[in-house]
């Protein structure tokens, strides 16, 4: 009898704990739903609904893109079981006639989410996967892609890192002119360097460190490249403007119409004191004309920008090209210099540059160009090419 009472008591306790845990998970899931159903820079959220259940809860809302006439329905199923592997499963449903023939069913993508039930703000892991597409039409063209996803991790309510991936992507458009785009194995890892909220992940002015790799790309059989690697970093400086680092390596670039093939391309550059105000105006302005660009240029120069090219190098048919340069803008003054050391003249890799051949000095088969410009003294503006100066004295 005593054992029976103990067993019943244990069952009652477990039953109570189960309901307490499901109730707790329900409240946590609702917080997460509120977290992901916010407006962002690129879309508005409408018709938000959340329904609580015992083992599962459900939520849905409509996303309307700000700049495109498209909307999508988002359906979410939340597990209220405390030890569930995936807390949330989200489906993105197509609501647009334009995409009905492209996707094989109404669902165009799905999201799996995990988070710590003890602290929703500690760590959240999201993975958005776009469903594979293999669509073709003889009159229109074809669209194919696979293994496209975005993975996002947060910590303490802020984005920790974002991963973008494209396995294979190709678009062939035969109307009005044949257009072809192919991308294979593109991968981006982005790590914010300043606090980044979930709703700001696509904000073009965010500060971050990015590692980008693309195995192969083909643009309309005009530009083809392989093994591209880019490191880019944007951070705020003490003047609350931007400093940017950019490093690029590219195994091969083929410009087919120009019959130009370059190998082992390397770029290492820094862009300092880039006006935050000018950059944000450029990114968010709906109207861009010549007067707007003049105002942007003026704002850009106010920040005293510095452009430093530590290295630009490549090879053509085994012959090497190397250059470094810098341009410093201060108080409406410009100081710049350029040094090129090359085994191939500009016209030999691009005929349009034939005019610049005469500025190079032949040093035993290596061509050298040194250029200096300094207008700090408006009464004595200096231009120096290969040690020979030309002084411009305004009348």
C-alpha positions as CSV (number, residue, x, y, z in Angstrom):
1,X,0.0,0.0,0.0
2,X,2.8,2.4,0.9
3,X,4.6,1.7,-2.4
4,X,1.3,2.4,-4.2
5,X,0.9,5.7,-2.5
6,X,4.5,6.6,-3.2
7,X,4.0,5.7,-6.9
8,X,0.9,7.7,-7.2
9,X,2.6,10.7,-5.5
10,X,5.5,10.4,-7.9
11,X,3.1,10.4,-10.8
12,X,1.3,13.4,-9.5
13,X,4.6,15.3,-9.1
14,X,5.7,14.3,-12.6
15,X,2.3,15.3,-13.9
16,X,2.6,18.7,-12.2
17,X,6.1,19.2,-13.4
18,X,5.1,18.4,-16.9
19,X,2.4,21.0,-16.9
20,X,4.7,23.6,-15.3
21,X,7.4,22.9,-17.9
22,X,5.0,23.1,-20.8
23,X,3.5,26.3,-19.4
24,X,7.0,27.7,-19.0
25,X,8.0,26.7,-22.5
26,X,4.8,28.2,-23.8
27,X,5.7,31.6,-22.4
28,X,9.3,31.3,-23.7
29,X,8.1,30.3,-27.1
30,X,5.8,33.3,-27.2
31,X,8.7,35.6,-26.4
32,X,10.7,34.1,-29.2
33,X,7.8,34.5,-31.6
34,X,7.6,38.2,-30.6
35,X,11.3,38.4,-31.2
36,X,11.2,37.2,-34.8
37,X,7.9,38.9,-35.8
38,X,9.3,42.4,-35.8
39,X,9.5,44.9,-38.6
40,X,12.9,45.3,-40.3
41,X,14.5,47.7,-42.7
42,X,13.4,45.6,-45.7
43,X,9.9,44.3,-44.8
44,X,6.8,45.0,-42.7
45,X,5.1,42.4,-40.5
46,X,1.3,42.2,-40.5
47,X,-1.6,40.0,-39.2
48,X,0.4,38.6,-36.3
49,X,-1.3,35.6,-34.5
50,X,-0.1,33.3,-31.8
51,X,-2.1,30.4,-30.4
52,X,-1.1,28.6,-27.2
53,X,-1.4,24.8,-26.9
54,X,-0.4,22.0,-24.6
55,X,2.4,20.1,-26.5
56,X,2.7,22.6,-29.3
57,X,1.9,26.2,-29.9
58,X,1.4,27.9,-33.3
59,X,2.0,31.4,-34.7
60,X,1.8,33.0,-38.1
61,X,2.2,36.4,-39.7
62,X,2.5,38.1,-43.2
63,X,5.8,39.6,-44.4
64,X,5.4,42.4,-47.0
65,X,8.6,43.5,-48.7
66,X,9.2,47.3,-48.7
67,X,10.7,47.7,-52.1
68,X,9.1,44.8,-54.0
69,X,5.4,43.9,-54.6
70,X,5.7,40.6,-52.8
71,X,4.4,39.1,-49.6
72,X,5.0,35.8,-47.8
73,X,3.1,34.0,-45.1
74,X,5.2,32.6,-42.2
75,X,3.8,29.7,-40.2
76,X,5.6,28.6,-37.0
77,X,5.1,25.5,-34.8
78,X,6.6,25.7,-31.3
79,X,7.4,22.6,-29.2
80,X,6.4,23.1,-25.6
81,X,8.3,19.9,-24.6
82,X,11.2,21.0,-22.5
83,X,13.8,18.7,-24.0
84,X,12.8,19.0,-27.6
85,X,15.7,19.0,-30.1
86,X,14.4,21.9,-32.2
87,X,12.3,24.4,-30.3
88,X,10.8,26.0,-33.4
89,X,10.0,24.9,-37.0
90,X,9.0,27.7,-39.4
91,X,7.6,27.5,-42.9
92,X,7.7,30.3,-45.4
93,X,4.7,30.1,-47.8
94,X,4.6,31.7,-51.2
95,X,1.7,34.2,-51.7
96,X,2.8,35.4,-55.2
97,X,1.7,34.3,-58.7
98,X,5.2,35.1,-60.0
99,X,6.8,32.3,-58.0
100,X,4.1,29.6,-58.4
101,X,5.8,27.9,-61.4
102,X,9.3,28.2,-59.9
103,X,8.7,26.4,-56.6
104,X,7.3,22.8,-56.7
105,X,5.0,23.5,-53.7
106,X,3.7,26.4,-51.7
107,X,6.6,26.3,-49.2
108,X,9.6,28.2,-50.5
109,X,11.8,27.7,-47.4
110,X,11.9,26.7,-43.8
111,X,13.6,27.8,-40.6
112,X,14.7,25.6,-37.7
113,X,15.5,27.3,-34.4
114,X,17.0,26.3,-31.1
115,X,17.4,28.3,-28.0
116,X,18.1,27.9,-24.3
117,X,14.8,27.5,-22.5
118,X,16.4,28.9,-19.3
119,X,17.4,32.1,-20.9
120,X,16.0,33.0,-24.3
121,X,18.5,35.9,-24.6
122,X,21.5,33.7,-24.1
123,X,21.9,31.8,-27.3
124,X,19.6,31.4,-30.3
125,X,20.5,29.4,-33.4
126,X,18.5,29.9,-36.6
127,X,18.9,28.2,-39.9
128,X,16.9,29.4,-42.9
129,X,17.0,27.0,-45.9
130,X,15.6,27.9,-49.2
131,X,14.0,25.0,-51.0
132,X,15.9,23.7,-54.1
133,X,14.6,24.9,-57.5
134,X,14.9,23.3,-60.9
135,X,12.7,25.2,-63.3
136,X,13.0,25.6,-67.1
137,X,10.9,27.0,-69.9
138,X,12.0,27.1,-73.5
139,X,10.5,30.6,-74.1
140,X,11.7,32.2,-70.9
141,X,14.8,30.4,-69.6
142,X,15.8,28.4,-66.6
143,X,16.4,28.9,-62.9
144,X,18.3,26.3,-60.8
145,X,19.7,26.3,-57.3
146,X,20.4,24.1,-54.4
147,X,21.9,24.2,-50.9
148,X,21.0,27.9,-50.2
149,X,20.8,28.8,-46.5
150,X,21.4,31.4,-43.9
151,X,22.5,30.4,-40.4
152,X,22.4,32.9,-37.6
153,X,23.6,32.7,-34.0
154,X,22.8,35.2,-31.3
155,X,24.2,35.7,-27.8
156,X,22.6,37.9,-25.1
157,X,20.1,39.2,-27.6
158,X,22.7,40.3,-30.1
159,X,23.9,38.7,-33.3
160,X,27.0,36.6,-32.8
161,X,27.6,35.5,-36.4
162,X,25.9,35.0,-39.7
163,X,26.6,32.4,-42.4
164,X,25.4,32.6,-46.0
165,X,25.8,29.7,-48.3
166,X,25.0,29.0,-52.0
167,X,25.8,25.5,-53.3
168,X,24.9,26.0,-56.9
169,X,23.0,28.8,-58.6
170,X,22.2,29.4,-62.2
171,X,19.8,31.7,-64.1
172,X,19.5,31.7,-67.9
173,X,17.1,34.4,-69.2
174,X,16.5,34.3,-73.0
175,X,14.2,37.3,-73.1
176,X,15.0,40.0,-74.2
177,X,18.7,39.1,-74.5
178,X,20.3,35.9,-73.4
179,X,21.6,36.4,-69.9
180,X,23.5,33.8,-67.9
181,X,24.6,33.8,-64.3
182,X,26.3,30.9,-62.7
183,X,27.7,30.7,-59.1
184,X,29.2,27.6,-57.4
185,X,30.0,27.2,-53.8
186,X,29.6,30.7,-52.4
187,X,30.2,31.0,-48.7
188,X,30.1,34.0,-46.4
189,X,30.9,34.2,-42.7
190,X,30.1,37.5,-41.1
191,X,30.9,38.5,-37.5
192,X,29.6,41.8,-36.2
193,X,32.2,44.1,-34.6
194,X,29.7,46.3,-32.9
195,X,26.3,45.4,-31.3
196,X,23.9,44.2,-33.9
197,X,20.2,43.4,-33.3
198,X,18.3,40.7,-35.1
199,X,16.1,43.2,-37.0
200,X,19.2,45.0,-38.3
201,X,21.0,42.0,-39.8
202,X,20.5,43.3,-43.4
203,X,21.2,46.9,-42.6
204,X,23.9,47.9,-45.2
205,X,25.6,50.2,-42.7
206,X,26.3,47.5,-40.1
207,X,29.9,47.1,-38.8
208,X,31.2,43.7,-39.4
209,X,34.1,41.4,-40.4
210,X,33.4,39.2,-43.4
211,X,35.1,36.2,-45.0
212,X,33.8,35.5,-48.5
213,X,34.7,32.7,-50.8
214,X,33.3,31.8,-54.3
215,X,34.6,28.7,-56.1
216,X,33.4,29.7,-59.6
217,X,31.2,32.4,-61.2
218,X,30.2,33.1,-64.8
219,X,28.3,36.3,-65.8
220,X,26.8,36.0,-69.3
221,X,29.9,34.3,-70.6
222,X,31.6,37.7,-70.5
223,X,33.3,37.6,-67.1
224,X,34.4,34.3,-65.6
225,X,36.4,33.8,-62.4
226,X,37.3,31.1,-60.0
227,X,38.6,30.7,-56.4
228,X,37.7,34.2,-55.1
229,X,38.5,35.0,-51.5
230,X,37.7,38.3,-49.8
231,X,38.3,39.5,-46.3
232,X,36.5,42.8,-45.4
233,X,36.2,44.6,-42.1
234,X,34.3,47.8,-41.3
235,X,34.7,49.5,-37.9
236,X,33.8,52.9,-36.5
237,X,36.7,55.2,-35.8
238,X,37.1,57.9,-33.1
239,X,35.3,60.4,-35.3
240,X,32.3,58.1,-35.6
241,X,33.1,57.6,-39.2
242,X,34.2,54.3,-40.9
243,X,37.5,52.6,-41.4
244,X,37.5,49.7,-43.9
245,X,40.0,46.9,-44.6
246,X,39.8,44.9,-47.8
247,X,41.9,41.9,-48.9
248,X,41.2,40.0,-52.0
249,X,42.7,37.0,-53.8
250,X,41.5,35.6,-57.1
251,X,43.0,32.6,-58.9
252,X,41.8,33.5,-62.4
253,X,39.7,36.3,-64.1
254,X,38.7,35.9,-67.8
255,X,37.1,38.8,-69.6
256,X,36.1,36.9,-72.7
257,X,35.0,39.8,-75.0
258,X,38.2,41.7,-74.2
259,X,40.3,38.4,-74.6
260,X,41.9,39.2,-71.2
261,X,43.0,36.5,-68.9
262,X,44.6,37.4,-65.5
263,X,46.0,35.0,-62.9
264,X,47.0,35.3,-59.2
265,X,45.2,38.6,-58.6
266,X,45.8,40.1,-55.1
267,X,44.4,43.3,-53.6
268,X,45.2,44.7,-50.2
269,X,43.6,48.1,-49.4
270,X,42.5,50.4,-46.5
271,X,39.8,53.0,-46.6
272,X,40.0,55.3,-43.6
273,X,37.8,58.2,-42.4
274,X,34.9,57.3,-44.7
275,X,32.0,59.6,-43.9
276,X,29.3,57.8,-42.1
277,X,26.8,60.5,-43.0
278,X,27.7,60.4,-46.7
279,X,27.6,56.6,-46.8
280,X,24.2,56.3,-45.1
281,X,22.7,59.0,-47.4
282,X,24.0,57.0,-50.4
283,X,22.6,53.7,-49.1
284,X,19.1,55.0,-48.1
285,X,18.3,57.7,-50.6
286,X,15.5,56.8,-53.0
287,X,16.6,59.3,-55.6
288,X,20.1,59.7,-56.9
289,X,21.0,62.4,-59.4
290,X,24.0,64.5,-60.3
291,X,23.2,67.1,-57.6
292,X,22.8,64.4,-55.0
293,X,26.2,62.9,-55.9
294,X,27.9,66.3,-55.8
295,X,26.5,66.8,-52.2
296,X,27.7,63.3,-51.3
297,X,31.1,63.9,-52.7
298,X,31.3,67.2,-50.6
299,X,30.3,65.3,-47.5
300,X,32.8,62.6,-48.2
301,X,35.7,65.0,-48.4
302,X,34.7,66.7,-45.1
303,X,35.7,63.6,-43.2
304,X,39.4,63.8,-44.5
305,X,39.3,60.3,-46.1
306,X,42.4,58.2,-46.7
307,X,42.7,55.6,-49.5
308,X,45.7,53.4,-49.1
309,X,46.5,50.6,-51.6
310,X,49.1,48.5,-50.1
311,X,49.2,46.0,-52.9
312,X,47.6,45.4,-56.3
313,X,49.2,42.5,-58.2
314,X,48.4,40.0,-61.0
315,X,50.0,38.0,-63.7
316,X,49.3,37.8,-67.5
317,X,50.9,35.0,-69.4
318,X,53.5,34.7,-66.6
319,X,54.4,38.4,-66.6
320,X,53.8,40.2,-63.3
321,X,52.2,43.6,-62.5
322,X,52.7,45.2,-59.0
323,X,51.4,48.5,-57.7
324,X,50.9,50.5,-54.5
325,X,49.3,53.9,-54.0
326,X,47.7,56.2,-51.5
327,X,45.6,59.3,-51.6
328,X,45.1,61.5,-48.5
329,X,42.5,64.3,-48.4
330,X,42.8,67.0,-45.7
331,X,41.2,70.5,-45.5
332,X,40.3,70.4,-49.3
333,X,43.9,69.4,-50.1
334,X,45.0,66.2,-51.8
335,X,48.3,64.3,-51.4
336,X,48.7,61.2,-53.5
337,X,51.3,58.9,-54.8
338,X,51.5,55.8,-57.1
339,X,54.2,53.3,-57.7
340,X,54.0,50.6,-60.4
341,X,56.6,48.0,-61.1
342,X,55.6,45.7,-64.0
343,X,56.8,43.3,-66.7
344,X,53.9,44.2,-69.0
345,X,52.8,47.6,-70.3
346,X,49.2,48.7,-69.8
347,X,48.4,48.4,-73.5
348,X,49.5,44.8,-73.4
349,X,46.8,43.7,-71.0
350,X,44.2,46.3,-72.1
351,X,44.6,48.2,-75.4
352,X,42.5,51.1,-74.2
353,X,45.3,52.0,-71.8
354,X,47.8,52.5,-74.6
355,X,48.0,56.3,-73.8
356,X,49.7,55.4,-70.4
357,X,52.6,53.4,-71.9
358,X,54.6,56.5,-72.5
359,X,54.7,57.3,-68.8
360,X,56.6,54.1,-67.9
361,X,60.4,53.9,-67.8
362,X,62.1,50.8,-69.0
363,X,64.6,49.5,-66.5
364,X,66.2,46.4,-68.0
365,X,62.9,44.9,-69.1
366,X,60.9,46.0,-66.1
367,X,58.7,49.1,-66.5
368,X,58.4,51.6,-63.7
369,X,56.1,54.5,-63.0
370,X,56.3,56.8,-60.0
371,X,53.7,59.5,-59.7
372,X,53.3,62.2,-57.0
373,X,50.6,64.8,-56.7
374,X,50.4,67.5,-54.0
375,X,48.2,70.6,-54.0
376,X,48.7,71.5,-50.3
377,X,50.1,74.9,-51.5
378,X,47.5,76.2,-54.0
379,X,50.2,78.5,-55.4
380,X,52.6,75.7,-56.0
381,X,50.7,72.6,-57.1
382,X,53.1,69.8,-57.8
383,X,52.9,66.9,-60.2
384,X,56.0,64.7,-60.3
385,X,56.3,61.8,-62.7
386,X,59.4,59.5,-62.5
387,X,61.3,62.3,-60.6
388,X,60.5,65.0,-63.1
389,X,58.3,67.7,-61.7
390,X,55.7,69.8,-63.3
391,X,54.7,72.8,-61.2
392,X,51.3,74.4,-61.8
393,X,51.2,78.0,-60.8
394,X,47.6,79.4,-61.0
395,X,47.3,82.9,-62.5
